[in-house]
Amino acid sequence: MNDGQKPALQWIVAGLTLALVYVCWPLWPSLVLAAWTAALARPLFVRLERGLRGRRRAATALSLLLLLVLALPLALLVVGVIFGVQEIARTVAETSSATNALETIASGPERPQLPRLPTDLPSAIDLVQRYGAQGMNVLSTVAGAAATGLMALFVYFGGSFVFLHEGAATWRWCERHSPLPREHLERFGAAFHETGRGLLVGVGLTSATQGLVATIGYASLGIPRWWVLGPITGLASMLPLLGSALVWAPLMLGLFLTGHPIRASILAFLGIAVIGTVDNVLRPVFARVGALQIPSFLLFVSVFGGIATLGAWGAILGPLVVRLWMEALTLRREQA
């Protein structure tokens, strides 16, 4: 190839690369999570491969295990939390003051009056006119979300299977065709997997444990919507300074305002001595397995900057971009 053809080919490769990113962009969360899952499950996959005497059998068995143990419960939890948060937001919006909002969340709203069943044709037509459009909107929204979620799950499990079964061969192909030197590609690959371990193990397991403890505490105290408020507490634990107290402290205040000082005192004890202590005890333990080499403030900014830019999935892409950026700066300094 002469020198005049090289720039043209470089532009073609760059354009096709951008086109590939554009086409696969809607699937990137599932693909990234699949790659991280395959990396974390690699030790178990090796054992299954020896026991089942085959990579395909081991990858299939492990993918089914992930589906039954991880994906289905997590999908049900996410759906329940989303609808629960919408209900709480709607309930709070209907209250007249912050005090009433706290009382409503802590004690639960009054039971809504259900529409009476129609007894004749005019009343049936009136019921359809009043609630038909709203029902169709809800059904279409749920159907659209279900279709998107099913596609994401399909890509996630398909990707997990492929990365487990053909991950080594795929990585060798990347090494042969990447414009980066092999050692640089390995460094970026290590930073990529480090981010996955740090987010899923170091941050994710700590937050999940706090959410589980909070859920059990809320349910034991009879707090309404404990199945929603518990996971929200786990998510809030990732925030600096107040953390999980952003959820359990208002609930404690709401219990006081509704005339339940004993339950409020118990919740305060649980929040300080149990929920808050989980972070101090478990985070160093999980960090040994999933240490993320990003400063705490930069991690905080990358998570919420990603959420503000891309929505919920930005909590993954933000730290990943920052970690790869830090690795690129390190490599640049070493080459200088």
C-alpha positions in Angstrom: 0.0 0.0 0.0 1.4 3.4 -1.0 1.6 6.4 1.3 -1.3 8.1 -0.3 -3.7 5.3 0.5 -2.9 5.1 4.2 -4.7 8.3 5.3 -7.8 7.2 3.3 -7.8 3.8 5.0 -7.3 5.5 8.4 -10.3 7.7 7.9 -12.4 4.7 6.8 -11.4 2.8 9.9 -12.2 5.8 12.1 -15.5 6.3 10.4 -16.5 2.6 10.7 -15.4 2.6 14.3 -17.7 5.5 15.1 -20.5 3.8 13.2 -19.9 0.6 15.3 -20.1 2.6 18.5 -23.2 4.4 17.4 -25.0 1.1 16.5 -23.9 -0.7 19.7 -24.4 2.2 22.0 -27.9 1.2 23.2 -26.5 -2.1 24.3 -23.4 -0.9 26.1 -24.6 -1.3 29.7 -25.5 -5.0 29.1 -22.2 -5.6 27.3 -20.1 -3.9 30.0 -21.9 -5.8 32.8 -21.5 -9.0 30.8 -17.8 -8.5 30.5 -17.4 -7.7 34.2 -19.6 -10.7 35.2 -17.5 -13.0 33.1 -14.3 -11.8 34.6 -15.6 -12.1 38.2 -17.0 -15.6 37.5 -13.9 -16.8 35.8 -12.6 -18.9 38.8 -15.9 -20.7 39.1 -16.0 -21.2 35.3 -12.6 -22.9 35.4 -13.8 -25.3 38.1 -17.0 -26.0 36.2 -15.0 -26.5 33.0 -13.0 -29.3 34.7 -16.1 -30.9 36.3 -18.3 -30.7 33.2 -15.5 -31.5 30.8 -16.1 -28.7 28.3 -16.1 -24.9 28.0 -19.5 -24.7 26.3 -21.1 -26.8 29.0 -19.5 -24.8 31.7 -20.5 -21.5 30.1 -24.1 -22.7 29.7 -24.4 -23.9 33.2 -22.9 -20.8 34.7 -25.1 -18.5 32.6 -28.2 -20.4 33.7 -27.0 -20.1 37.3 -26.6 -16.4 37.0 -30.1 -16.1 35.5 -31.7 -18.0 38.3 -29.7 -16.6 41.2 -29.0 -13.0 40.2 -30.9 -11.7 37.2 -34.5 -12.7 38.0 -34.5 -11.5 41.7 -32.6 -8.3 40.7 -35.1 -7.6 37.9 -38.1 -8.0 40.2 -36.4 -5.8 42.8 -35.7 -3.0 40.3 -39.2 -3.1 39.0 -40.7 -3.0 42.5 -38.4 -0.1 43.5 -39.2 1.9 40.4 -42.9 1.7 40.9 -42.5 2.2 44.6 -40.5 5.4 44.1 -43.1 6.7 41.7 -45.8 6.1 44.2 -43.9 7.8 47.0 -43.2 10.8 44.8 -46.8 11.1 43.8 -47.9 10.8 47.5 -45.4 13.4 48.6 -46.5 15.8 45.8 -50.1 15.6 47.1 -49.2 16.6 50.6 -49.4 20.2 51.7 -46.2 20.5 53.8 -42.9 18.8 54.5 -44.2 17.7 57.9 -47.2 16.0 56.3 -44.9 14.4 53.7 -42.7 12.9 56.5 -45.8 11.7 58.4 -47.2 10.1 55.2 -44.0 8.3 54.3 -43.5 7.0 57.9 -47.1 6.0 58.6 -48.4 5.4 55.1 -51.2 7.2 53.2 -54.8 6.6 53.8 -56.2 3.7 51.8 -57.5 5.1 48.5 -61.1 4.5 47.7 -61.4 2.1 44.8 -63.8 2.8 42.0 -67.1 1.0 42.3 -67.8 -1.8 39.8 -70.4 -0.8 37.2 -73.8 -2.4 37.6 -75.3 -1.2 34.2 -74.1 -0.2 30.8 -74.1 3.6 31.3 -71.9 3.3 34.4 -69.6 0.9 32.6 -69.2 3.4 29.8 -68.5 6.1 32.3 -65.8 4.0 34.0 -64.1 3.3 30.7 -64.1 7.0 29.7 -62.6 8.0 33.1 -59.9 5.3 33.4 -59.6 3.8 30.0 -57.0 6.2 28.6 -55.0 6.1 31.8 -55.0 2.3 31.8 -53.9 2.2 28.2 -51.0 4.6 28.9 -49.9 2.5 31.9 -50.1 -0.7 29.8 -48.1 0.8 26.9 -45.5 2.1 29.3 -45.1 -1.2 31.1 -45.0 -3.1 27.8 -42.3 -0.8 26.4 -40.2 -1.0 29.5 -40.7 -4.8 29.6 -39.5 -5.2 26.0 -36.5 -3.0 26.6 -35.6 -4.9 29.8 -36.0 -8.3 28.0 -33.7 -7.2 25.3 -31.1 -5.9 27.8 -31.3 -9.2 29.7 -30.9 -11.2 26.5 -27.8 -9.3 25.5 -26.4 -9.5 29.0 -26.7 -13.3 29.3 -25.7 -13.8 25.7 -22.7 -11.6 26.2 -21.8 -13.4 29.5 -21.9 -16.7 27.7 -19.8 -15.5 24.8 -17.2 -13.8 27.1 -17.0 -17.0 29.2 -16.7 -19.3 26.3 -14.7 -17.2 23.8 -13.3 -14.5 26.0 -9.7 -15.6 25.7 -9.9 -15.9 21.9 -11.6 -12.5 21.6 -8.9 -10.9 23.7 -6.2 -12.4 21.5 -7.9 -11.0 18.4 -8.0 -7.6 20.0 -4.3 -7.8 20.7 -3.5 -8.7 17.1 -5.6 -5.9 15.6 -5.4 -3.1 18.1 -3.4 0.0 17.1 -2.1 0.1 20.7 1.0 -1.8 21.8 0.2 -5.0 23.6 1.4 -3.8 27.0 -0.8 -0.6 26.7 -3.8 -2.7 25.8 -3.2 -5.0 28.8 -3.0 -2.0 31.1 -6.3 -0.6 29.8 -7.9 -4.1 30.1 -6.7 -4.3 33.7 -8.2 -0.9 34.4 -11.5 -1.9 32.8 -11.8 -5.0 35.0 -10.6 -3.2 38.1 -13.5 -0.7 37.6 -15.9 -3.6 37.4 -14.6 -5.3 40.5 -14.6 -2.0 42.4 -18.1 -1.0 41.5 -19.7 -4.5 41.7 -17.8 -5.8 44.7 -16.2 -2.9 46.6 -19.2 -0.4 46.2 -22.1 -2.7 45.2 -21.8 -5.3 47.9 -21.4 -2.8 50.6 -24.4 -0.8 49.5 -26.5 -4.0 49.0 -25.6 -5.2 52.5 -26.7 -1.8 54.0 -29.9 -1.9 52.0 -30.6 -5.4 53.2 -30.1 -4.5 56.8 -32.2 -1.4 56.4 -35.0 -3.4 54.7 -35.1 -5.9 57.6 -35.1 -3.1 60.1 -37.9 -1.1 58.3 -40.0 -4.3 58.0 -39.6 -5.2 61.6 -40.7 -1.7 62.7 -43.8 -1.8 60.4 -42.7 1.1 58.2 -44.8 1.2 55.0 -43.1 0.5 51.7 -40.1 -1.1 53.4 -39.3 -3.0 50.2 -38.7 0.3 48.5 -37.1 2.4 51.3 -34.6 -0.4 52.1 -33.0 -0.5 48.6 -33.1 3.3 48.5 -31.1 3.4 51.8 -28.5 1.1 50.2 -28.2 3.5 47.2 -28.0 6.5 49.5 -25.1 4.9 51.4 -22.9 5.6 48.4 -23.2 9.3 49.1 -20.5 11.0 51.1 -21.1 12.6 54.5 -24.7 11.7 55.4 -25.0 8.5 53.3 -27.8 6.2 54.5 -28.9 8.8 57.1 -30.6 10.7 54.2 -33.3 8.0 54.3 -33.5 6.6 57.8 -33.2 10.0 59.6 -36.4 11.5 57.9 -38.2 8.2 58.6 -37.2 8.5 62.3 -38.5 12.1 62.4 -41.7 11.0 60.7 -42.2 8.3 63.4 -41.8 10.9 66.1 -44.3 13.2 64.4 -46.9 10.5 64.1 -46.7 9.6 67.8 -44.3 6.6 67.8 -41.3 7.7 69.9 -40.2 4.2 70.8 -40.1 3.0 67.2 -38.3 6.2 66.2 -35.7 5.6 69.0 -35.2 2.0 67.8 -34.8 3.2 64.2 -32.2 5.8 65.4 -30.3 3.1 67.1 -30.4 0.9 64.1 -29.3 3.7 61.8 -26.3 4.7 63.9 -25.2 1.4 65.4 -26.1 -1.1 62.7 -26.7 0.4 59.3 -24.0 3.0 59.6 -21.5 0.5 61.1 -21.9 -1.9 58.2 -20.1 0.6 55.9 -17.1 0.9 58.3 -16.8 -2.8 58.8 -17.5 -4.3 55.4 -16.2 -1.7 53.0 -12.5 -2.5 53.9 -13.2 -6.2 53.6 -14.8 -5.9 50.1 -12.2 -3.3 49.1 -9.5 -6.1 49.3 -11.2 -7.9 46.5 -12.6 -5.0 44.6 -10.2 -2.1 45.2 -11.0 0.8 42.8 -8.0 3.1 42.3 -10.1 6.3 42.0 -10.0 9.1 44.7 -13.3 9.2 46.7 -14.3 12.7 45.5 -13.5 11.9 41.9 -15.6 8.7 42.1 -18.5 10.7 43.6 -18.3 13.3 40.8 -18.0 10.6 38.1 -21.0 8.6 39.4 -23.4 11.5 39.7 -22.0 13.3 36.6 -22.7 10.2 34.6 -26.2 10.0 36.0 -26.8 13.6 35.2 -25.5 13.0 31.6 -26.8 9.6 30.7 -29.4 8.6 33.3 -29.0 5.7 35.8 -26.5 3.8 33.6 -24.2 6.7 33.8 -23.3 5.5 37.3 -21.3 2.8 35.5 -19.9 4.7 32.5 -18.8 7.7 34.5 -16.3 5.8 36.8 -15.2 3.6 33.9 -14.4 6.7 31.7 -12.5 8.3 34.6 -10.5 5.2 35.4 -9.5 4.7 31.8 -8.6 8.4 31.6 -6.4 8.1 34.7 -4.7 5.0 33.1 -4.1 6.9 29.9 -2.5 9.8 31.8 -0.3 7.4 33.6 0.8 5.7 30.4 1.4 9.2 28.8 3.6 10.2 31.8 5.6 7.0 31.6 6.2 7.5 27.9 7.4 11.1 28.4 
